[in-house]
Amino acid sequence: MTGRPAGRPLVPAYLSTGGVARPSRPHMERLTVLALTGEPLRQGPPQGSPEGLPAAGLALLEALEGGSLAVVEAAALLRLPVSAVRVLAADLEDRRLVLARPPIPPAGRFDPDLLKRVADGLRALKHD
Amino acid sequence: MIELPDLVAGGLAVGTLSALALGGGLLRARRQRARAHAEIAALRTRLDGTVRAFTAEVEHLAAQRVPAAARQVAHRHLDVPGPLQPLTVGTPLGIALENVLLALQSEVLSQRTRVDAAAQAGMRGATREIQAALYRLQDALRVLQQRYDDPELAQTLFRLDHENEQSLRRAQVTAVVCGAWVGLAREESHVVDAVTGGQARLAGYQRVRVHNHLEPGTALVSHAVEPVAIIVAELLDNALRHSSPDTDVVVGLEHVHHGVCVTIDDAGLGMTHDERERAQRLVAGDEPILLTALGDPPRMGLAAIGRLTRQFDLGVDVSSASPYGGVRAVLRVDSHLLSKVDPEERPPAASTPRTTRRPAPERTAPSPTYGTENPVAEPAGHHGSRDADGLPQRRRRSRVAVPEDSAAVRPARRPEEAAAALGALQSGTAAARSGADEPATGQVAGDGTDQTDQTDHAEGGAAR
């Protein structure tokens, strides 16, 4: 990563979403993986951004051009808080420009009780 | 006998003569006295008149002219009434009275400046503390924003951050009007960052549309960043305040001959002639600023702009009308305040609008769609954009337009470029024609086999 010299950022985070921090879809998590759907962008009004996307939304699309990213990764790349990226990603998902895949849950731990019962059963079989 | 009557007659004659003489003298004296009396009476009435006139003049001075002269120090357009007797003008009395007024005015002016300077110093001290405290609050809020991403909490943090930005702007502007430093040292930053940063400090910033037509990497030298952000914020604030809430305020960033212009157009009511003149005078920053002259509540914005334009050699013009009907404000940043920042190494903030200019040399046609992973079309795009650490890197945007009408959005070619392209085409076709002609004449000369060999080779090369 190229480092930016530490300094007070000029542009506050709320500007990226227009002050909105509640995503339109509740399921976006920190580890949700975002990928482009491959839908083409429709051109907006002249001089405007395509589809009237906010600038930060375009920046997120650009970041995803290099491949899929988790929400936290995209936040780090764009130097935005995770909450803002969630709003942007949910908006892009609503426009069918981005696919969001929920994080893979960690594998369930073995239940020690079950293991104990299996072991007991095996021992009982052996003794028989 | 005769002597006696003679004597008597002589004596009588002398007596009569002297009596006559005496009588005459008496008469004359009485007449003189009467004349003197009359003269004295006339003089006395004149004197009375003069004293009365003088008293009236001084009373007029105290009651009318002195207050008016004192008021005139603050409000130049007020008139000071003249003396009661127009004839006194030019007389020693008149000149003495005028001198009273002049001495009074100069003393009032110096007192006014002194009091105002003291008030400014007090305000400066207070706002500096407030500003520092608000910066600390801003830091704390941003740390919280990074740490917590619960939507409800984030919403609150965003709102608090915005409120804080607005308070910060007020404190900063007040400090600047009172002659303080802008209060924050920044590093070299993109012009669009400074403009968007200024935009973020306002209530109603969502109504601002920024169109960025600058070369990527156009930046401000470090000491100009904060002043430009403040000026843009104040101009935008005026624009937002004086236009209806359902209209947009349009900001354009463009290169001009001597630097960069930030144009701010609103679709509001516009200003009257007097307002415009006053605003232009304030933003020019030529006159010293007095807090008492800013009105109640004090209108600090334009005064702060005036201070900054003077200090940092920036140019602001508010004298023209906007094509949208409101006011057009133009901030000019001359080239000595501009620098370059590598947009790949230090990209502008994610929420700033992309430039409509395309980076000219590399990167010709954009790939037709987003996300069609097409390594043949742009191999350099994916691999080249990865850092040494192998992390993907955000690339600068080259395509605000989609391909089908990219030609329409592409900035118009300069005449020289068009001429060069046409010239190249022409010379190319001419060269091809002459190349085709030469072997043809060679064939006519009789060396046919060689020619066919050549074409065979050419075809083979193409096939291989």
Chai-1 contact restraints between the chains, C-beta under 6 A:
chainA,res_idxA,chainB,res_idxB,connection_type,confidence,min_distance_angstrom,max_distance_angstrom,comment,restraint_id
A,M1,B,L391,contact,1.0,0.0,6.0,A-B,restraint_1
A,T2,B,E345,contact,1.0,0.0,6.0,A-B,restraint_2
A,P5,B,E187,contact,1.0,0.0,6.0,A-B,restraint_3
A,G7,B,E187,contact,1.0,0.0,6.0,A-B,restraint_4
A,L10,B,S189,contact,1.0,0.0,6.0,A-B,restraint_5
A,L10,B,D193,contact,1.0,0.0,6.0,A-B,restraint_6
A,L10,B,G197,contact,1.0,0.0,6.0,A-B,restraint_7
A,V11,B,D193,contact,1.0,0.0,6.0,A-B,restraint_8
A,V11,B,T196,contact,1.0,0.0,6.0,A-B,restraint_9
A,V11,B,G197,contact,1.0,0.0,6.0,A-B,restraint_10
A,V11,B,A349,contact,1.0,0.0,6.0,A-B,restraint_11
A,V11,B,S351,contact,1.0,0.0,6.0,A-B,restraint_12
A,P12,B,D161,contact,1.0,0.0,6.0,A-B,restraint_13
A,P12,B,A200,contact,1.0,0.0,6.0,A-B,restraint_14
A,A13,B,Q145,contact,1.0,0.0,6.0,A-B,restraint_15
A,Y14,B,F158,contact,1.0,0.0,6.0,A-B,restraint_16
A,Y14,B,D161,contact,1.0,0.0,6.0,A-B,restraint_17
A,Y14,B,H162,contact,1.0,0.0,6.0,A-B,restraint_18
A,L15,B,A200,contact,1.0,0.0,6.0,A-B,restraint_19
A,L15,B,S351,contact,1.0,0.0,6.0,A-B,restraint_20
A,S16,B,S351,contact,1.0,0.0,6.0,A-B,restraint_21
A,G18,B,Q206,contact,1.0,0.0,6.0,A-B,restraint_22
A,G19,B,F158,contact,1.0,0.0,6.0,A-B,restraint_23
A,A21,B,P151,contact,1.0,0.0,6.0,A-B,restraint_24
A,A21,B,A154,contact,1.0,0.0,6.0,A-B,restraint_25
A,A21,B,Q155,contact,1.0,0.0,6.0,A-B,restraint_26
A,A21,B,F158,contact,1.0,0.0,6.0,A-B,restraint_27
A,R22,B,P151,contact,1.0,0.0,6.0,A-B,restraint_28
A,R22,B,Q155,contact,1.0,0.0,6.0,A-B,restraint_29
A,L36,B,Y370,contact,1.0,0.0,6.0,A-B,restraint_30
A,L36,B,G371,contact,1.0,0.0,6.0,A-B,restraint_31
A,G38,B,T369,contact,1.0,0.0,6.0,A-B,restraint_32
A,G38,B,G371,contact,1.0,0.0,6.0,A-B,restraint_33
A,G38,B,T372,contact,1.0,0.0,6.0,A-B,restraint_34
A,P40,B,T369,contact,1.0,0.0,6.0,A-B,restraint_35
A,L41,B,V402,contact,1.0,0.0,6.0,A-B,restraint_36
A,Q43,B,V402,contact,1.0,0.0,6.0,A-B,restraint_37
A,Q47,B,H211,contact,1.0,0.0,6.0,A-B,restraint_38
A,A55,B,S351,contact,1.0,0.0,6.0,A-B,restraint_39
A,A55,B,T352,contact,1.0,0.0,6.0,A-B,restraint_40
A,A55,B,P353,contact,1.0,0.0,6.0,A-B,restraint_41
A,A56,B,A350,contact,1.0,0.0,6.0,A-B,restraint_42
A,A56,B,S351,contact,1.0,0.0,6.0,A-B,restraint_43
A,A59,B,A350,contact,1.0,0.0,6.0,A-B,restraint_44
A,E62,B,R394,contact,1.0,0.0,6.0,A-B,restraint_45
A,E62,B,R397,contact,1.0,0.0,6.0,A-B,restraint_46
A,A63,B,R394,contact,1.0,0.0,6.0,A-B,restraint_47
A,G66,B,S385,contact,1.0,0.0,6.0,A-B,restraint_48
A,G66,B,P392,contact,1.0,0.0,6.0,A-B,restraint_49
A,G67,B,P392,contact,1.0,0.0,6.0,A-B,restraint_50
A,L77,B,R394,contact,1.0,0.0,6.0,A-B,restraint_51
A,L78,B,A350,contact,1.0,0.0,6.0,A-B,restraint_52
A,L80,B,A350,contact,1.0,0.0,6.0,A-B,restraint_53
A,P81,B,Q145,contact,1.0,0.0,6.0,A-B,restraint_54
A,P81,B,Q146,contact,1.0,0.0,6.0,A-B,restraint_55
A,V82,B,D149,contact,1.0,0.0,6.0,A-B,restraint_56
A,S83,B,D149,contact,1.0,0.0,6.0,A-B,restraint_57
A,S83,B,A154,contact,1.0,0.0,6.0,A-B,restraint_58
